[in-house]
Amino acid sequence: MISPQELIERITASADYDDCIVIVNEQTQANLRWANNTLTTNGVIAERAITVIAFVALDNGMASGGITRADIAVHEIDAIAKEAGVAARAAGKAKDMAKLARNLSVGTWSDAHAATSPAVFAAIAPALGEMFQRSRGDEIELFGYAEHTHRTTWVGSKGGLRLRWDQPAGRIEMTGKSHQRTRSTWEGVATRDFSNVSIADIDTAIRQRLEWQAKRIEIPAGRYNTLMPSGGVGDILTYLLWSAAGRDAYEGHSVFSRKDGACPKTRVGEKLSNRAVNLYSDSNYPGLECAPFLVATTSGPTSSVFDNGQKNDHTNWITQGELTSLVQTRASAVDTKLLFTPMGDNLIMEVPGAKGSLEDLIAGLADGLLLTTLWYIREVDPSTLLLTGLTRDGVYRVKDGEVIGAVNNFRWNESPVDLLSRMKTVGATEITQPREWGDYVDRTAMPPVLFENFNMSTVSLGN
């Protein structure tokens, strides 16, 4: 197989138009999967994705167009380069046109992809086997998986881009069921290399929550003070960032649009939170390190192929509770007259002075609910960013600092923007594993949060 570096050199040399950007993602993933306390599959998957983006000068601007392939053979190079040029000319003048980055170098360009392997699980595999054995004896069924991915990205261009980034990411997700599967709970941990994963802690959490479910308490729909773990907060605020396109807000299509028709047209500068929340992306955040430059295979509301290679190190989205930035391409920043603030590849929420774990927040809760996870999150109204979803795998009643039993599940309806103004207690920020968006989001750090009057809109019959 031709190397990524040689492939980029050959494609860009074959491109007979103004500029050409080639993005190669080489990825290996090691995995363990289990069901009913038995390992079912394991192995390593190798994947490659190649995107060729053509930039063609026109009388009134520049056109761009791209194609993506799983792989490209040597004899296909000329045809692929030509196909990208045809796609660009057919697209016409690009609305997101901006000056292309040139002659930039990041990373060790010539090194091969460093593949992951099952060896990454060496530290947890024995403990996992012991957990399976104990669970069989206690009639607890365990289902789940551990995954470790290593992705190498090369971005090269006819104009001299030679950018490389190596990104590790891992997670373990486990569901525990007992009592003929009438009880169910979930636990997930995010990791870069499994060195921070404690199987004993996962076992303890699952067993404790299954015990809490021994007492069943039926309660009606309504508004409850609701304690959300850090992973659930990550799910909610990830959707907020995905919905924060600057152009959409400027054109009046989002929750971040001014509703009175006045200028400025966005809510940048408006106070959104009752706490001094800082929400930001930072490529150097310890444990969540990610590429310090932009990689965009397509253009859309929050990305532009013209921005490939641009700096992407730190962006403040909310500062001291005030909306600071929206997600901008360079083109949308010009149109909205706001700063160029590109989408980050991680998301962190902090409140200065906040402290305490989820367990500490439980101990301080006089009366309320404790969630495990949110599930099947969907948007209801983009103008308010009203979301709906279900609770899953354990909702618990807390009285005087103690969990007294499990309640029924609910469908909920809430807006992340509204929730920011109803934070009663905030804990310490920790690297966490969102459940709903875990397939798409590798890097979040969030605190557990007690939200006032969380809207459990209807009772759900699901277990």
ROMI-171394 format. One record per residue (C-alpha): x, y, z. Coordinates in steps of 0.02 Angstrom, whole numbers, padded with zeros to 5 digits, always signed. Layout:
// residues N
XYZ...
This chain:
// residues 463
+00000+00000+00000+00066+00172-00046+00112+00278+00105+00003+00428+00152+00148+00547+00124+00186+00483-00051+00002+00482-00094-00012+00666-00046+00143+00712-00145+00082+00623-00301-00096+00690-00295-00044+00870-00267+00085+00855-00407-00050+00790-00523-00173+00930-00481-00175+01051-00629-00271+01188-00539-00228+01328-00418-00214+01228-00258-00254+01055-00192-00270+00996-00012-00259+00811+00027-00313+00745+00197-00268+00567+00245-00335+00486+00403-00255+00321+00449-00336+00236+00597-00320+00075+00695-00442+00021+00831-00419-00120+00957-00575-00182+01044-00641-00305+01172-00828-00344+01177-00923-00447+01303-01100-00507+01339-01171-00599+01489-01000-00601+01575-00914-00681+01427-00790-00606+01305-00871-00621+01133-00753-00535+01011-00586-00448+01006-00470-00386+00872-00398-00239+00778-00480-00142+00637-00376-00039+00515-00454+00099+00410-00396+00234+00290-00494+00384+00223-00427+00504+00091-00505+00671+00045-00446+00771-00105-00503+00952-00111-00477+01055-00269-00471+01245-00272-00499+01324-00442-00486+01511-00476-00635+01590-00565-00657+01765-00635-00762+01815-00485-00681+01712-00347-00632+01532-00314-00723+01367-00323-00692+01217-00212-00744+01037-00225-00689+00875-00147-00703+00687-00153-00672+00557-00017-00614+00377-00043-00573+00233+00073-00411+00209-00024-00328+00261-00187-00213+00151-00291-00064+00223-00383-00147+00203-00553-00299+00303-00492-00204+00458-00437-00219+00561-00596-00404+00519-00615-00442+00564-00433-00352+00730-00446-00449+00770-00605-00615+00716-00526-00590+00838-00381-00557+00978-00506-00718+00936-00601-00815+00939-00436-00744+01112-00394-00786+01187-00564-00962+01115-00555-00989+01192-00382-00956+01370-00442-00898+01514-00333-00877+01462-00151-00970+01570-00025-00842+01527+00109-00691+01582+00008-00541+01640+00109-00354+01646+00082-00277+01473+00093-00139+01436+00217+00029+01399+00136+00201+01336+00185+00159+01275+00360+00234+01124+00447+00176+01038+00607+00228+00867+00673+00345+00733+00611+00282+00719+00433+00382+00568+00376+00343+00446+00517+00223+00301+00485+00059+00280+00578+00089+00203+00751-00045+00069+00760-00133+00024+00922-00147-00159+00974-00233-00271+01103-00082-00242+01214-00164-00079+01268-00286-00184+01371-00151-00280+01465-00175-00180+01625-00364-00205+01634-00393-00377+01558-00355-00481+01715-00466-00370+01824-00603-00379+01693-00597-00569+01697-00609-00568+01887-00759-00450+01877-00846-00570+01757-00815-00716+01876-00882-00624+02029-01034-00564+01933-01079-00740+01876-01080-00796+02058-01192-00649+02107-01310-00669+01958-01260-00502+01883-01249-00496+01693-01120-00380+01615-01124-00314+01437-01005-00190+01358-00844-00153+01268-00674-00073+01280-00605+00020+01130-00441+00105+01093-00416+00206+00935-00259+00285+00867-00285+00402+00720-00148+00488+00621-00199+00635+00512-00092+00708+00374-00142+00870+00287-00037+00913+00135-00062+01039-00003+00008+01100-00167+00037+01265-00074+00156+01190+00053+00049+01126+00198+00133+00979+00285+00034+00950+00444+00025+00793+00549-00065+00746+00710-00076+00582+00809-00233+00564+00913-00261+00425+01040-00435+00397+01112-00512+00260+01217-00663+00216+01320-00744+00077+01418-00933+00065+01430-01022-00065+01535-01203-00107+01572-01245-00215+01723-01412-00307+01742-01482-00412+01883-01642-00492+01951-01697-00565+01784-01644-00403+01702-01773-00299+01796-01629-00190+01858-01505-00105+01744-01366+00023+01759-01222+00092+01655-01046+00156+01687-00922+00233+01564-00744+00296+01576-00646+00400+01449-00461+00368+01430-00311+00394+01316-00217+00234+01357-00317+00141+01494-00189+00186+01627-00324+00282+01723-00459+00147+01712-00503+00056+01873-00610-00099+01844-00636-00109+02032-00715+00064+02032-00829+00017+01887-00880-00142+01979-00918-00044+02138-01024+00086+02046-01126-00045+01954-01158-00150+02109-01207+00001+02214-01334+00063+02087-01410-00110+02065-01432-00115+02254-01515+00056+02253-01642-00015+02130-01703-00142+02259-01831-00013+02316-01947+00054+02181-02033+00223+02204-02163+00279+02077-02173+00468+02055-02268+00576+01931-02200+00686+01793-02153+00860+01849-02009+00976+01885-01877+00910+02004-01709+00968+02068-01603+00847+01968-01422+00798+01993-01337+00759+01828-01168+00669+01821-01026+00745+01721-01058+00631+01571-01238+00691+01556-01181+00872+01568-01059+00832+01426-01201+00765+01318-01305+00922+01347-01167+01050+01319-01097+00959+01167-01266+00987+01083-01257+01170+01132-01088+01190+01045-01148+01095+00891-01291+01221+00880-01183+01377+00899-01145+01417+00717-01112+01604+00701-01194+01622+00531-01353+01533+00588-01366+01651+00737-01332+01805+00630-01468+01754+00507-01596+01728+00646-01603+01539+00643-01543+01487+00814-01560+01509+01001-01410+01626+00992-01501+01750+00878-01564+01916+00945-01754+01905+00945-01791+02092+00942-01716+02124+00769-01591+02248+00842-01404+02255+00810-01297+02164+00851-01394+02018+00778-01322+01885+00894-01325+01860+01082-01135+01872+01099-01104+01975+01256-01265+01919+01340-01266+01839+01513-01328+01660+01496-01287+01582+01664-01325+01614+01846-01150+01550+01887-00977+01607+01830-00968+01468+01701-00818+01454+01586-00849+01346+01433-00703+01331+01314-00601+01223+01196-00413+01206+01221-00301+01092+01118-00174+01087+01260-00293+01039+01401-00205+00901+01501-00277+00732+01456-00383+00802+01314-00244+00859+01196-00297+00873+01014-00240+00948+00849-00188+01132+00862-00237+01162+00681-00400+01147+00584-00441+00996+00479-00597+01011+00370-00648+00885+00237-00808+00980+00195-00883+01153+00213-01039+01186+00317-01111+01300+00452-00965+01265+00570-00821+01221+00453-00737+01275+00291-00613+01184+00179-00529+01354+00153-00483+01354+00339-00376+01197+00334-00214+01227+00428-00276+01379+00524-00227+01392+00707-00350+01310+00828-00279+01313+01003-00399+01399+01126-00572+01471+01109-00684+01538+01249-00867+01505+01213-00939+01564+01379-00837+01670+01500-00895+01705+01678-01070+01656+01622-01072+01772+01470-01082+01713+01290-00911+01757+01219-00904+01674+01048-00999+01575+00919-00925+01446+00801-00855+01541+00653-00766+01505+00491-00659+01648+00426-00794+01687+00297-00937+01689+00424-00831+01796+00542-00819+01929+00406-01006+01924+00374-01057+01928+00558-00920+02054+00606-00863+01940+00746-00696+01857+00781-00640+01699+00691-00672+01567+00825-00666+01393+00748-00747+01235+00817-00635+01153+00945-00597+00968+00956-00630+00959+01143-00749+01045+01265-00719+01095+01445-00836+01173+01573-00772+01246+01736-00841+01356+01874-00706+01444+01978-00706+01382+02157-00825+01237+02123-00774+01077+02210-00838+00907+02257-00875+00742+02170-01044+00672+02119-01049+00582+02286-01018+00747+02377-01162+00828+02284-01276+00682+02329-01230+00704+02512-01278+00888+02502-01447+00861+02416-01598+00876+02531-01727+00817+02406-01712+00780+02221-01671+00656+02085-01506+00580+02030-01488+00533+01847-01374+00401+01776-01379+00443+01590-01479+00533+01457-01530+00438+01301-01603+00469+01128-01577+00658+01133-01663+00751+00992-01696+00934+00949-01875+00997+00962-01858+01184+00927-01697+01263+00860-01755+01438+00905-01745+01394+01091-01633+01241+01074-01768+01139+01161-01709+00959+01172-01803+00803+01219-01743+00631+01270-01765+00489+01392-01685+00440+01556-01606+00269+01557-01523+00139+01670-01570+00214+01836-01654+00371+01904-01642+00382+02093-01732+00476+02232-01618+00569+02352-01680+00624+02525-01572+00709+02656-01411+00664+02566-01449+00480+02539-01514+00379+02393-01676+00297+02455-01726+00203+02298-01753+00205+02111-01896+00296+02026-01978+00267+01858-01902+00332+01695-01956+00493+01610-01959+00585+01447-01880+00755+01479-01888+00922+01387-01755+01054+01420-01646+01182+01333-01460+01183+01376-01464+01373+01370-01604+01379+01499-01516+01250+01607-01363+01363+01618-01471+01487+01714-01537+01355+01835-01379+01281+01911-01400+01261+02098-01238+01168+02140-01085+01132+02033-00947+01007+02071-00767+00991+02017-00727+00970+01832-00667+00798+01779-00628+00711+01614-00785+00615+01574-00871+00497+01452-01035+00558+01376-01151+00414+01334-01267+00479+01200-01130+00559+01094-00990+00440+01142-00970+00380+00963-00933+00558+00906-00858+00646+01058-00692+00586+01130-00635+00732+01234-00743+00820+01365-00712+00880+01542-00867+00928+01642-00926+00943+01823-01078+00858+01898-01217+00987+01914-01377+01001+02014-01507+01086+01904-01661+01167+01979-01834+01119+01915-01777+01000+01779-01928+00960+01671-01974+00775+01678-02117+00801+01558-02197+00628+01552-02173+00459+01632-02084+00332+01520-02128+00148+01533-01955+00095+01475-01840+00007+01600
